[in-house]
Amino acid sequence: MPIKGTKTHSIVPNDKKELTLRHIKKHLMNNERYFKNKVAIVTGASSGIGLATASLLARYQAKVVLAARSEDKLQALRQELSQYSDVISVKTDVSVEADCRNLIEQTVKEFGRIDILINNAGISMRAMFKDLDLSVIHRLMDVNFWGTVYCTKYALPYLLESKGSVVGVISTAGYKGLPGRTGYSASKFAINGFLDTLRSEHLYDGLHVMIYAPGFTASNIRKTALMADGSQQGDTPREEGKMMSSEKVGLIMLNHIRRRSRRATLTFTSNLLLVLTRLFPITTDHMEYWYMAREPDSPFKRRRDIMRERRNHQA
């Protein structure tokens, strides 16, 4: 049976179609050798990038620890993946320090070590800052930034011992502020700075620190994005079918973990944005505004509408 909540092209095969990623891409054999028997924690494992990454790790016969708030989804996923490897699930709200401590303690109790920590849990938002209830920014910082800090803090002694990997999943918003996402961008910038500093502090200790920035990815993060009043958005404003799949994002992440990359930024658009920001910052600001304003029901106006209002006001 495929994992509940995934599409039919899930990387976890069903009984009728035993087609593994190893037969699709030759380099996946290297991943299988590298991740076998490694202990990996994945936060936000119940959906999207976290689910896809955890599923791949189980297929590579890593010992996987699933962490998320939804206990029902975790149990279903654990049962599905246990046919491939040793998998445990720990109900975790990463915004709660005690939950993060418990996650690490349960992992060490079960497996005795930690080799990989993937800080993937996160939420987004969509609103103008002038309209925003400040509790929304508090919530984003608690989940995105403090969740990464808490889990990393308690896992760090074990990661140093194993010379393992700590990964922070940010986005392009962690390098360039996105209009309508002030709290989201702030939390991702904070993760970027935190992990960049952590890498420097342990430069000679064998710790691998990777900052991973996917572009727009097909997942439910936009459906659960917070609006100005803190309510969930519900419907995504973007065409999810045209985005990179969570499975592909997870696969690329694991390839970079195996290579112990420092940073990885996905998609041509994201990399182009970062280059243009360095070369033509003012022009890029206008291009970014225009691009984000094209979203259906965008919280801010298009430039042409602003100019029309100005002309009418002057008249």
C-alpha positions as protocol buffer text, in pm:
chain_id: "A"
residue {
  index: 1
  type: MET
  ca { x: 0 y: 0 z: 0 }
}
residue {
  index: 2
  type: PRO
  ca { x: 133 y: 349 z: -80 }
}
residue {
  index: 3
  type: ILE
  ca { x: 182 y: 591 z: 204 }
}
residue {
  index: 4
  type: LYS
  ca { x: -135 y: 772 z: 302 }
}
residue {
  index: 5
  type: GLY
  ca { x: -144 y: 1127 z: 171 }
}
residue {
  index: 6
  type: THR
  ca { x: 114 y: 1081 z: -107 }
}
residue {
  index: 7
  type: LYS
  ca { x: 59 y: 1083 z: -480 }
}
residue {
  index: 8
  type: THR
  ca { x: 56 y: 767 z: -686 }
}
residue {
  index: 9
  type: HIS
  ca { x: 412 y: 831 z: -800 }
}
residue {
  index: 10
  type: SER
  ca { x: 537 y: 805 z: -440 }
}
residue {
  index: 11
  type: ILE
  ca { x: 889 y: 680 z: -392 }
}
residue {
  index: 12
  type: VAL
  ca { x: 747 y: 403 z: -173 }
}
residue {
  index: 13
  type: PRO
  ca { x: 632 y: 130 z: -415 }
}
residue {
  index: 14
  type: ASN
  ca { x: 318 y: -77 z: -388 }
}
residue {
  index: 15
  type: ASP
  ca { x: 296 y: -457 z: -411 }
}
residue {
  index: 16
  type: LYS
  ca { x: 222 y: -448 z: -783 }
}
residue {
  index: 17
  type: LYS
  ca { x: 507 y: -220 z: -886 }
}
residue {
  index: 18
  type: GLU
  ca { x: 844 y: -293 z: -729 }
}
residue {
  index: 19
  type: LEU
  ca { x: 1035 y: -18 z: -909 }
}
residue {
  index: 20
  type: THR
  ca { x: 1310 y: 126 z: -692 }
}
residue {
  index: 21
  type: LEU
  ca { x: 1498 y: 449 z: -740 }
}
residue {
  index: 22
  type: ARG
  ca { x: 1816 y: 240 z: -765 }
}
residue {
  index: 23
  type: HIS
  ca { x: 1696 y: 122 z: -1108 }
}
residue {
  index: 24
  type: ILE
  ca { x: 1624 y: 474 z: -1220 }
}
residue {
  index: 25
  type: LYS
  ca { x: 1947 y: 651 z: -1130 }
}
residue {
  index: 26
  type: LYS
  ca { x: 2278 y: 473 z: -1098 }
}
residue {
  index: 27
  type: HIS
  ca { x: 2420 y: 707 z: -835 }
}
residue {
  index: 28
  type: LEU
  ca { x: 2149 y: 606 z: -589 }
}
residue {
  index: 29
  type: MET
  ca { x: 2357 y: 298 z: -513 }
}
residue {
  index: 30
  type: ASN
  ca { x: 2609 y: 533 z: -353 }
}
residue {
  index: 31
  type: ASN
  ca { x: 2332 y: 673 z: -135 }
}
residue {
  index: 32
  type: GLU
  ca { x: 2228 y: 326 z: -28 }
}
residue {
  index: 33
  type: ARG
  ca { x: 2580 y: 242 z: 83 }
}
residue {
  index: 34
  type: TYR
  ca { x: 2626 y: 575 z: 258 }
}
residue {
  index: 35
  type: PHE
  ca { x: 2299 y: 591 z: 454 }
}
residue {
  index: 36
  type: LYS
  ca { x: 2269 y: 224 z: 548 }
}
residue {
  index: 37
  type: ASN
  ca { x: 2247 y: 187 z: 929 }
}
residue {
  index: 38
  type: LYS
  ca { x: 2291 y: 560 z: 987 }
}
residue {
  index: 39
  type: VAL
  ca { x: 2053 y: 709 z: 1246 }
}
residue {
  index: 40
  type: ALA
  ca { x: 1861 y: 999 z: 1094 }
}
residue {
  index: 41
  type: ILE
  ca { x: 1604 y: 1229 z: 1254 }
}
residue {
  index: 42
  type: VAL
  ca { x: 1358 y: 1409 z: 1026 }
}
residue {
  index: 43
  type: THR
  ca { x: 1132 y: 1679 z: 1169 }
}
residue {
  index: 44
  type: GLY
  ca { x: 813 y: 1769 z: 987 }
}
residue {
  index: 45
  type: ALA
  ca { x: 809 y: 1409 z: 865 }
}
residue {
  index: 46
  type: SER
  ca { x: 433 y: 1370 z: 825 }
}
residue {
  index: 47
  type: SER
  ca { x: 405 y: 1548 z: 489 }
}
residue {
  index: 48
  type: GLY
  ca { x: 585 y: 1717 z: 202 }
}
residue {
  index: 49
  type: ILE
  ca { x: 964 y: 1725 z: 191 }
}
residue {
  index: 50
  type: GLY
  ca { x: 994 y: 1561 z: 533 }
}
residue {
  index: 51
  type: LEU
  ca { x: 779 y: 1262 z: 436 }
}
residue {
  index: 52
  type: ALA
  ca { x: 961 y: 1214 z: 105 }
}
residue {
  index: 53
  type: THR
  ca { x: 1304 y: 1238 z: 268 }
}
residue {
  index: 54
  type: ALA
  ca { x: 1216 y: 1000 z: 550 }
}
residue {
  index: 55
  type: SER
  ca { x: 1078 y: 752 z: 297 }
}
residue {
  index: 56
  type: LEU
  ca { x: 1399 y: 760 z: 97 }
}
residue {
  index: 57
  type: LEU
  ca { x: 1611 y: 713 z: 407 }
}
residue {
  index: 58
  type: ALA
  ca { x: 1410 y: 407 z: 505 }
}
residue {
  index: 59
  type: ARG
  ca { x: 1458 y: 264 z: 155 }
}
residue {
  index: 60
  type: TYR
  ca { x: 1832 y: 320 z: 200 }
}
residue {
  index: 61
  type: GLN
  ca { x: 1803 y: 115 z: 522 }
}
residue {
  index: 62
  type: ALA
  ca { x: 1889 y: 404 z: 751 }
}
residue {
  index: 63
  type: LYS
  ca { x: 1743 y: 392 z: 1100 }
}
residue {
  index: 64
  type: VAL
  ca { x: 1480 y: 666 z: 1077 }
}
residue {
  index: 65
  type: VAL
  ca { x: 1322 y: 874 z: 1351 }
}
residue {
  index: 66
  type: LEU
  ca { x: 1001 y: 1045 z: 1240 }
}
residue {
  index: 67
  type: ALA
  ca { x: 903 y: 1365 z: 1420 }
}
residue {
  index: 68
  type: ALA
  ca { x: 586 y: 1569 z: 1370 }
}
residue {
  index: 69
  type: ARG
  ca { x: 278 y: 1687 z: 1559 }
}
residue {
  index: 70
  type: SER
  ca { x: 28 y: 1452 z: 1395 }
}
residue {
  index: 71
  type: GLU
  ca { x: 53 y: 1123 z: 1583 }
}
residue {
  index: 72
  type: ASP
  ca { x: -194 y: 945 z: 1352 }
}
residue {
  index: 73
  type: LYS
  ca { x: 5 y: 1032 z: 1041 }
}
residue {
  index: 74
  type: LEU
  ca { x: 331 y: 936 z: 1211 }
}
residue {
  index: 75
  type: GLN
  ca { x: 196 y: 595 z: 1310 }
}
residue {
  index: 76
  type: ALA
  ca { x: 71 y: 523 z: 958 }
}
residue {
  index: 77
  type: LEU
  ca { x: 402 y: 629 z: 809 }
}
residue {
  index: 78
  type: ARG
  ca { x: 603 y: 428 z: 1062 }
}
residue {
  index: 79
  type: GLN
  ca { x: 405 y: 113 z: 982 }
}
residue {
  index: 80
  type: GLU
  ca { x: 459 y: 166 z: 609 }
}
residue {
  index: 81
  type: LEU
  ca { x: 833 y: 227 z: 632 }
}
residue {
  index: 82
  type: SER
  ca { x: 911 y: -39 z: 891 }
}
residue {
  index: 83
  type: GLN
  ca { x: 910 y: -300 z: 615 }
}
residue {
  index: 84
  type: TYR
  ca { x: 1232 y: -143 z: 485 }
}
residue {
  index: 85
  type: SER
  ca { x: 1424 y: -49 z: 797 }
}
residue {
  index: 86
  type: ASP
  ca { x: 1410 y: 24 z: 1170 }
}
residue {
  index: 87
  type: VAL
  ca { x: 1176 y: 320 z: 1213 }
}
residue {
  index: 88
  type: ILE
  ca { x: 1036 y: 490 z: 1522 }
}
residue {
  index: 89
  type: SER
  ca { x: 805 y: 789 z: 1553 }
}
residue {
  index: 90
  type: VAL
  ca { x: 807 y: 1054 z: 1824 }
}
residue {
  index: 91
  type: LYS
  ca { x: 522 y: 1305 z: 1847 }
}
residue {
  index: 92
  type: THR
  ca { x: 699 y: 1640 z: 1850 }
}
residue {
  index: 93
  type: ASP
  ca { x: 599 y: 2004 z: 1843 }
}
residue {
  index: 94
  type: VAL
  ca { x: 934 y: 2162 z: 1760 }
}
residue {
  index: 95
  type: SER
  ca { x: 824 y: 2496 z: 1905 }
}
residue {
  index: 96
  type: VAL
  ca { x: 824 y: 2328 z: 2249 }
}
residue {
  index: 97
  type: GLU
  ca { x: 1174 y: 2285 z: 2391 }
}
residue {
  index: 98
  type: ALA
  ca { x: 1076 y: 1987 z: 2608 }
}
residue {
  index: 99
  type: ASP
  ca { x: 941 y: 1804 z: 2301 }
}
residue {
  index: 100
  type: CYS
  ca { x: 1270 y: 1854 z: 2118 }
}
residue {
  index: 101
  type: ARG
  ca { x: 1467 y: 1729 z: 2416 }
}
residue {
  index: 102
  type: ASN
  ca { x: 1242 y: 1425 z: 2436 }
}
residue {
  index: 103
  type: LEU
  ca { x: 1288 y: 1359 z: 2063 }
}
residue {
  index: 104
  type: ILE
  ca { x: 1664 y: 1340 z: 2104 }
}
residue {
  index: 105
  type: GLU
  ca { x: 1641 y: 1132 z: 2422 }
}
residue {
  index: 106
  type: GLN
  ca { x: 1407 y: 880 z: 2260 }
}
residue {
  index: 107
  type: THR
  ca { x: 1636 y: 853 z: 1957 }
}
residue {
  index: 108
  type: VAL
  ca { x: 1945 y: 784 z: 2167 }
}
residue {
  index: 109
  type: LYS
  ca { x: 1751 y: 543 z: 2389 }
}
residue {
  index: 110
  type: GLU
  ca { x: 1640 y: 342 z: 2085 }
}
residue {
  index: 111
  type: PHE
  ca { x: 1950 y: 358 z: 1863 }
}
residue {
  index: 112
  type: GLY
  ca { x: 2235 y: 480 z: 2085 }
}
residue {
  index: 113
  type: ARG
  ca { x: 2359 y: 745 z: 1843 }
}
residue {
  index: 114
  type: ILE
  ca { x: 2263 y: 1021 z: 1600 }
}
residue {
  index: 115
  type: ASP
  ca { x: 2426 y: 1061 z: 1259 }
}
residue {
  index: 116
  type: ILE
  ca { x: 2193 y: 1301 z: 1079 }
}
residue {
  index: 117
  type: LEU
  ca { x: 1950 y: 1569 z: 1197 }
}
residue {
  index: 118
  type: ILE
  ca { x: 1727 y: 1721 z: 929 }
}
residue {
  index: 119
  type: ASN
  ca { x: 1551 y: 2032 z: 1061 }
}
residue {
  index: 120
  type: ASN
  ca { x: 1267 y: 2040 z: 811 }
}
residue {
  index: 121
  type: ALA
  ca { x: 959 y: 2133 z: 1019 }
}
residue {
  index: 122
  type: GLY
  ca { x: 826 y: 2474 z: 924 }
}
residue {
  index: 123
  type: ILE
  ca { x: 528 y: 2694 z: 850 }
}
residue {
  index: 124
  type: SER
  ca { x: 480 y: 2989 z: 617 }
}
residue {
  index: 125
  type: MET
  ca { x: 267 y: 3304 z: 603 }
}
residue {
  index: 126
  type: ARG
  ca { x: 110 y: 3539 z: 351 }
}
residue {
  index: 127
  type: ALA
  ca { x: 19 y: 3891 z: 457 }
}
residue {
  index: 128
  type: MET
  ca { x: 146 y: 4246 z: 456 }
}
residue {
  index: 129
  type: PHE
  ca { x: 338 y: 4336 z: 770 }
}
residue {
  index: 130
  type: LYS
  ca { x: 123 y: 4647 z: 824 }
}
residue {
  index: 131
  type: ASP
  ca { x: -184 y: 4421 z: 851 }
}
residue {
  index: 132
  type: LEU
  ca { x: -16 y: 4145 z: 1049 }
}
residue {
  index: 133
  type: ASP
  ca { x: -97 y: 4037 z: 1403 }
}
residue {
  index: 134
  type: LEU
  ca { x: 244 y: 4008 z: 1569 }
}
residue {
  index: 135
  type: SER
  ca { x: 149 y: 3669 z: 1713 }
}
residue {
  index: 136
  type: VAL
  ca { x: 196 y: 3534 z: 1358 }
}
residue {
  index: 137
  type: ILE
  ca { x: 563 y: 3631 z: 1353 }
}
residue {
  index: 138
  type: HIS
  ca { x: 607 y: 3486 z: 1702 }
}
residue {
  index: 139
  type: ARG
  ca { x: 458 y: 3159 z: 1577 }
}
residue {
  index: 140
  type: LEU
  ca { x: 683 y: 3144 z: 1270 }
}
residue {
  index: 141
  type: MET
  ca { x: 994 y: 3214 z: 1477 }
}
residue {
  index: 142
  type: ASP
  ca { x: 891 y: 2954 z: 1735 }
}
residue {
  index: 143
  type: VAL
  ca { x: 844 y: 2678 z: 1477 }
}
residue {
  index: 144
  type: ASN
  ca { x: 1099 y: 2762 z: 1208 }
}
residue {
  index: 145
  type: PHE
  ca { x: 1386 y: 2915 z: 1403 }
}
residue {
  index: 146
  type: TRP
  ca { x: 1351 y: 2797 z: 1762 }
}
residue {
  index: 147
  type: GLY
  ca { x: 1252 y: 2448 z: 1645 }
}
residue {
  index: 148
  type: THR
  ca { x: 1584 y: 2428 z: 1461 }
}
residue {
  index: 149
  type: VAL
  ca { x: 1774 y: 2569 z: 1759 }
}
residue {
  index: 150
  type: TYR
  ca { x: 1614 y: 2334 z: 2014 }
}
residue {
  index: 151
  type: CYS
  ca { x: 1665 y: 2016 z: 1813 }
}
residue {
  index: 152
  type: THR
  ca { x: 2019 y: 2109 z: 1716 }
}
residue {
  index: 153
  type: LYS
  ca { x: 2113 y: 2201 z: 2073 }
}
residue {
  index: 154
  type: TYR
  ca { x: 2015 y: 1865 z: 2220 }
}
residue {
  index: 155
  type: ALA
  ca { x: 2142 y: 1659 z: 1924 }
}
residue {
  index: 156
  type: LEU
  ca { x: 2476 y: 1838 z: 1896 }
}
residue {
  index: 157
  type: PRO
  ca { x: 2679 y: 1628 z: 2146 }
}
residue {
  index: 158
  type: TYR
  ca { x: 2583 y: 1311 z: 1960 }
}
residue {
  index: 159
  type: LEU
  ca { x: 2643 y: 1466 z: 1617 }
}
residue {
  index: 160
  type: LEU
  ca { x: 2989 y: 1577 z: 1728 }
}
residue {
  index: 161
  type: GLU
  ca { x: 3061 y: 1227 z: 1851 }
}
residue {
  index: 162
  type: SER
  ca { x: 2958 y: 1070 z: 1521 }
}
residue {
  index: 163
  type: LYS
  ca { x: 3098 y: 1357 z: 1309 }
}
residue {
  index: 164
  type: GLY
  ca { x: 2751 y: 1367 z: 1162 }
}
residue {
  index: 165
  type: SER
  ca { x: 2535 y: 1609 z: 966 }
}
residue {
  index: 166
  type: VAL
  ca { x: 2294 y: 1880 z: 1075 }
}
residue {
  index: 167
  type: VAL
  ca { x: 2073 y: 2022 z: 801 }
}
residue {
  index: 168
  type: GLY
  ca { x: 1855 y: 2331 z: 803 }
}
residue {
  index: 169
  type: VAL
  ca { x: 1586 y: 2354 z: 537 }
}
residue {
  index: 170
  type: ILE
  ca { x: 1534 y: 2720 z: 454 }
}
residue {
  index: 171
  type: SER
  ca { x: 1431 y: 2863 z: 115 }
}
residue {
  index: 172
  type: THR
  ca { x: 1520 y: 3146 z: -117 }
}
residue {
  index: 173
  type: ALA
  ca { x: 1344 y: 3360 z: 145 }
}
residue {
  index: 174
  type: GLY
  ca { x: 1642 y: 3289 z: 371 }
}
residue {
  index: 175
  type: TYR
  ca { x: 1867 y: 3481 z: 132 }
}
residue {
  index: 176
  type: LYS
  ca { x: 1632 y: 3742 z: -13 }
}
residue {
  index: 177
  type: GLY
  ca { x: 1327 y: 3884 z: 161 }
}
residue {
  index: 178
  type: LEU
  ca { x: 999 y: 3798 z: -11 }
}
residue {
  index: 179
  type: PRO
  ca { x: 713 y: 4052 z: -9 }
}
residue {
  index: 180
  type: GLY
  ca { x: 418 y: 3932 z: 196 }
}
residue {
  index: 181
  type: ARG
  ca { x: 640 y: 3689 z: 388 }
}
residue {
  index: 182
  type: THR
  ca { x: 813 y: 3910 z: 645 }
}
residue {
  index: 183
  type: GLY
  ca { x: 790 y: 3659 z: 930 }
}
residue {
  index: 184
  type: TYR
  ca { x: 880 y: 3365 z: 707 }
}
residue {
  index: 185
  type: SER
  ca { x: 1182 y: 3541 z: 560 }
}
residue {
  index: 186
  type: ALA
  ca { x: 1296 y: 3660 z: 904 }
}
residue {
  index: 187
  type: SER
  ca { x: 1282 y: 3305 z: 1044 }
}
residue {
  index: 188
  type: LYS
  ca { x: 1470 y: 3159 z: 747 }
}
residue {
  index: 189
  type: PHE
  ca { x: 1737 y: 3431 z: 760 }
}
residue {
  index: 190
  type: ALA
  ca { x: 1776 y: 3349 z: 1130 }
}
residue {
  index: 191
  type: ILE
  ca { x: 1826 y: 2978 z: 1056 }
}
residue {
  index: 192
  type: ASN
  ca { x: 2079 y: 3067 z: 788 }
}
residue {
  index: 193
  type: GLY
  ca { x: 2282 y: 3281 z: 1028 }
}
residue {
  index: 194
  type: PHE
  ca { x: 2254 y: 3033 z: 1314 }
}
residue {
  index: 195
  type: LEU
  ca { x: 2379 y: 2734 z: 1114 }
}
residue {
  index: 196
  type: ASP
  ca { x: 2647 y: 2935 z: 934 }
}
residue {
  index: 197
  type: THR
  ca { x: 2788 y: 3034 z: 1272 }
}
residue {
  index: 198
  type: LEU
  ca { x: 2757 y: 2682 z: 1409 }
}
residue {
  index: 199
  type: ARG
  ca { x: 2964 y: 2555 z: 1117 }
}
residue {
  index: 200
  type: SER
  ca { x: 3240 y: 2803 z: 1195 }
}
residue {
  index: 201
  type: GLU
  ca { x: 3240 y: 2715 z: 1564 }
}
residue {
  index: 202
  type: HIS
  ca { x: 3296 y: 2346 z: 1484 }
}
residue {
  index: 203
  type: LEU
  ca { x: 3513 y: 2388 z: 1180 }
}
residue {
  index: 204
  type: TYR
  ca { x: 3775 y: 2147 z: 1313 }
}
residue {
  index: 205
  type: ASP
  ca { x: 3543 y: 1903 z: 1490 }
}
residue {
  index: 206
  type: GLY
  ca { x: 3425 y: 1707 z: 1186 }
}
residue {
  index: 207
  type: LEU
  ca { x: 3067 y: 1838 z: 1208 }
}
residue {
  index: 208
  type: HIS
  ca { x: 2890 y: 1872 z: 874 }
}
residue {
  index: 209
  type: VAL
  ca { x: 2647 y: 2165 z: 857 }
}
residue {
  index: 210
  type: MET
  ca { x: 2434 y: 2215 z: 547 }
}
residue {
  index: 211
  type: ILE
  ca { x: 2194 y: 2497 z: 464 }
}
residue {
  index: 212
  type: TYR
  ca { x: 1943 y: 2367 z: 211 }
}
residue {
  index: 213
  type: ALA
  ca { x: 1724 y: 2606 z: 13 }
}
residue {
  index: 214
  type: PRO
  ca { x: 1462 y: 2450 z: -215 }
}
residue {
  index: 215
  type: GLY
  ca { x: 1260 y: 2673 z: -442 }
}
residue {
  index: 216
  type: PHE
  ca { x: 882 y: 2653 z: -459 }
}
residue {
  index: 217
  type: THR
  ca { x: 802 y: 2287 z: -387 }
}
residue {
  index: 218
  type: ALA
  ca { x: 474 y: 2099 z: -431 }
}
residue {
  index: 219
  type: SER
  ca { x: 361 y: 2043 z: -70 }
}
residue {
  index: 220
  type: ASN
  ca { x: 94 y: 2156 z: 174 }
}
residue {
  index: 221
  type: ILE
  ca { x: 301 y: 2440 z: 325 }
}
residue {
  index: 222
  type: ARG
  ca { x: 104 y: 2707 z: 135 }
}
residue {
  index: 223
  type: LYS
  ca { x: -228 y: 2556 z: 241 }
}
residue {
  index: 224
  type: THR
  ca { x: -129 y: 2585 z: 607 }
}
residue {
  index: 225
  type: ALA
  ca { x: 35 y: 2927 z: 565 }
}
residue {
  index: 226
  type: LEU
  ca { x: -83 y: 3181 z: 820 }
}
residue {
  index: 227
  type: MET
  ca { x: -280 y: 3489 z: 719 }
}
residue {
  index: 228
  type: ALA
  ca { x: -272 y: 3830 z: 885 }
}
residue {
  index: 229
  type: ASP
  ca { x: -500 y: 3720 z: 1170 }
}
residue {
  index: 230
  type: GLY
  ca { x: -323 y: 3387 z: 1226 }
}
residue {
  index: 231
  type: SER
  ca { x: -580 y: 3172 z: 1044 }
}
residue {
  index: 232
  type: GLN
  ca { x: -463 y: 2920 z: 784 }
}
residue {
  index: 233
  type: GLN
  ca { x: -474 y: 3016 z: 418 }
}
residue {
  index: 234
  type: GLY
  ca { x: -648 y: 2695 z: 310 }
}
residue {
  index: 235
  type: ASP
  ca { x: -606 y: 2714 z: -69 }
}
residue {
  index: 236
  type: THR
  ca { x: -269 y: 2752 z: -237 }
}
residue {
  index: 237
  type: PRO
  ca { x: -233 y: 3061 z: -462 }
}
residue {
  index: 238
  type: ARG
  ca { x: 14 y: 2881 z: -688 }
}
residue {
  index: 239
  type: GLU
  ca { x: 1 y: 2600 z: -942 }
}
residue {
  index: 240
  type: GLU
  ca { x: 149 y: 2316 z: -740 }
}
residue {
  index: 241
  type: GLY
  ca { x: 171 y: 2088 z: -1044 }
}
residue {
  index: 242
  type: LYS
  ca { x: 437 y: 2310 z: -1202 }
}
residue {
  index: 243
  type: MET
  ca { x: 664 y: 2300 z: -897 }
}
residue {
  index: 244
  type: MET
  ca { x: 943 y: 2059 z: -811 }
}
residue {
  index: 245
  type: SER
  ca { x: 808 y: 1752 z: -636 }
}
residue {
  index: 246
  type: SER
  ca { x: 883 y: 1683 z: -269 }
}
residue {
  index: 247
  type: GLU
  ca { x: 1036 y: 1350 z: -374 }
}
residue {
  index: 248
  type: LYS
  ca { x: 1289 y: 1520 z: -600 }
}
residue {
  index: 249
  type: VAL
  ca { x: 1372 y: 1781 z: -336 }
}
residue {
  index: 250
  type: GLY
  ca { x: 1428 y: 1505 z: -81 }
}
residue {
  index: 251
  type: LEU
  ca { x: 1648 y: 1306 z: -318 }
}
residue {
  index: 252
  type: ILE
  ca { x: 1866 y: 1605 z: -400 }
}
residue {
  index: 253
  type: MET
  ca { x: 1897 y: 1684 z: -30 }
}
residue {
  index: 254
  type: LEU
  ca { x: 2027 y: 1336 z: 48 }
}
residue {
  index: 255
  type: ASN
  ca { x: 2274 y: 1355 z: -241 }
}
residue {
  index: 256
  type: HIS
  ca { x: 2415 y: 1674 z: -89 }
}
residue {
  index: 257
  type: ILE
  ca { x: 2427 y: 1523 z: 260 }
}
residue {
  index: 258
  type: ARG
  ca { x: 2629 y: 1233 z: 121 }
}
residue {
  index: 259
  type: ARG
  ca { x: 2867 y: 1480 z: -43 }
}
residue {
  index: 260
  type: ARG
  ca { x: 2871 y: 1686 z: 279 }
}
residue {
  index: 261
  type: SER
  ca { x: 2788 y: 2005 z: 90 }
}
residue {
  index: 262
  type: ARG
  ca { x: 2790 y: 2334 z: 278 }
}
residue {
  index: 263
  type: ARG
  ca { x: 2497 y: 2485 z: 90 }
}
residue {
  index: 264
  type: ALA
  ca { x: 2254 y: 2389 z: -182 }
}
residue {
  index: 265
  type: THR
  ca { x: 2005 y: 2618 z: -355 }
}
residue {
  index: 266
  type: LEU
  ca { x: 1761 y: 2457 z: -597 }
}
residue {
  index: 267
  type: THR
  ca { x: 1589 y: 2578 z: -914 }
}
residue {
  index: 268
  type: PHE
  ca { x: 1715 y: 2810 z: -1185 }
}
residue {
  index: 269
  type: THR
  ca { x: 1478 y: 3090 z: -1076 }
}
residue {
  index: 270
  type: SER
  ca { x: 1610 y: 3090 z: -719 }
}
residue {
  index: 271
  type: ASN
  ca { x: 1975 y: 3095 z: -824 }
}
residue {
  index: 272
  type: LEU
  ca { x: 1905 y: 3367 z: -1080 }
}
residue {
  index: 273
  type: LEU
  ca { x: 1734 y: 3577 z: -813 }
}
residue {
  index: 274
  type: LEU
  ca { x: 2037 y: 3554 z: -585 }
}
residue {
  index: 275
  type: VAL
  ca { x: 2278 y: 3651 z: -864 }
}
residue {
  index: 276
  type: LEU
  ca { x: 2064 y: 3945 z: -974 }
}
residue {
  index: 277
  type: THR
  ca { x: 2029 y: 4061 z: -614 }
}
residue {
  index: 278
  type: ARG
  ca { x: 2407 y: 4093 z: -585 }
}
residue {
  index: 279
  type: LEU
  ca { x: 2450 y: 4261 z: -923 }
}
residue {
  index: 280
  type: PHE
  ca { x: 2134 y: 4474 z: -957 }
}
residue {
  index: 281
  type: PRO
  ca { x: 1969 y: 4500 z: -614 }
}
residue {
  index: 282
  type: ILE
  ca { x: 1726 y: 4785 z: -692 }
}
residue {
  index: 283
  type: THR
  ca { x: 1608 y: 4633 z: -1019 }
}
residue {
  index: 284
  type: THR
  ca { x: 1570 y: 4295 z: -850 }
}
residue {
  index: 285
  type: ASP
  ca { x: 1349 y: 4447 z: -580 }
}
residue {
  index: 286
  type: HIS
  ca { x: 1109 y: 4570 z: -849 }
}
residue {
  index: 287
  type: MET
  ca { x: 1117 y: 4238 z: -1035 }
}
residue {
  index: 288
  type: GLU
  ca { x: 1052 y: 4045 z: -714 }
}
residue {
  index: 289
  type: TYR
  ca { x: 760 y: 4270 z: -620 }
}
residue {
  index: 290
  type: TRP
  ca { x: 609 y: 4229 z: -966 }
}
residue {
  index: 291
  type: TYR
  ca { x: 652 y: 3850 z: -956 }
}
residue {
  index: 292
  type: MET
  ca { x: 492 y: 3807 z: -613 }
}
residue {
  index: 293
  type: ALA
  ca { x: 212 y: 4055 z: -688 }
}
residue {
  index: 294
  type: ARG
  ca { x: 96 y: 3831 z: -972 }
}
residue {
  index: 295
  type: GLU
  ca { x: -27 y: 3568 z: -725 }
}
residue {
  index: 296
  type: PRO
  ca { x: -406 y: 3532 z: -711 }
}
residue {
  index: 297
  type: ASP
  ca { x: -548 y: 3739 z: -424 }
}
residue {
  index: 298
  type: SER
  ca { x: -205 y: 3885 z: -355 }
}
residue {
  index: 299
  type: PRO
  ca { x: -194 y: 4085 z: -29 }
}
residue {
  index: 300
  type: PHE
  ca { x: -28 y: 4375 z: -210 }
}
residue {
  index: 301
  type: LYS
  ca { x: -109 y: 4565 z: -526 }
}
residue {
  index: 302
  type: ARG
  ca { x: 53 y: 4545 z: -864 }
}
residue {
  index: 303
  type: ARG
  ca { x: 269 y: 4837 z: -967 }
}
residue {
  index: 304
  type: ARG
  ca { x: 28 y: 4939 z: -1243 }
}
residue {
  index: 305
  type: ASP
  ca { x: -258 y: 4960 z: -993 }
}
residue {
  index: 306
  type: ILE
  ca { x: -49 y: 5175 z: -759 }
}
residue {
  index: 307
  type: MET
  ca { x: 45 y: 5411 z: -1043 }
}
residue {
  index: 308
  type: ARG
  ca { x: -319 y: 5432 z: -1156 }
}
residue {
  index: 309
  type: GLU
  ca { x: -429 y: 5528 z: -804 }
}
residue {
  index: 310
  type: ARG
  ca { x: -158 y: 5794 z: -788 }
}
residue {
  index: 311
  type: ARG
  ca { x: -268 y: 5945 z: -1117 }
}
residue {
  index: 312
  type: ASN
  ca { x: -632 y: 5949 z: -1010 }
}
residue {
  index: 313
  type: HIS
  ca { x: -538 y: 6110 z: -679 }
}
residue {
  index: 314
  type: GLN
  ca { x: -332 y: 6380 z: -854 }
}
residue {
  index: 315
  type: ALA
  ca { x: -618 y: 6449 z: -1092 }
}
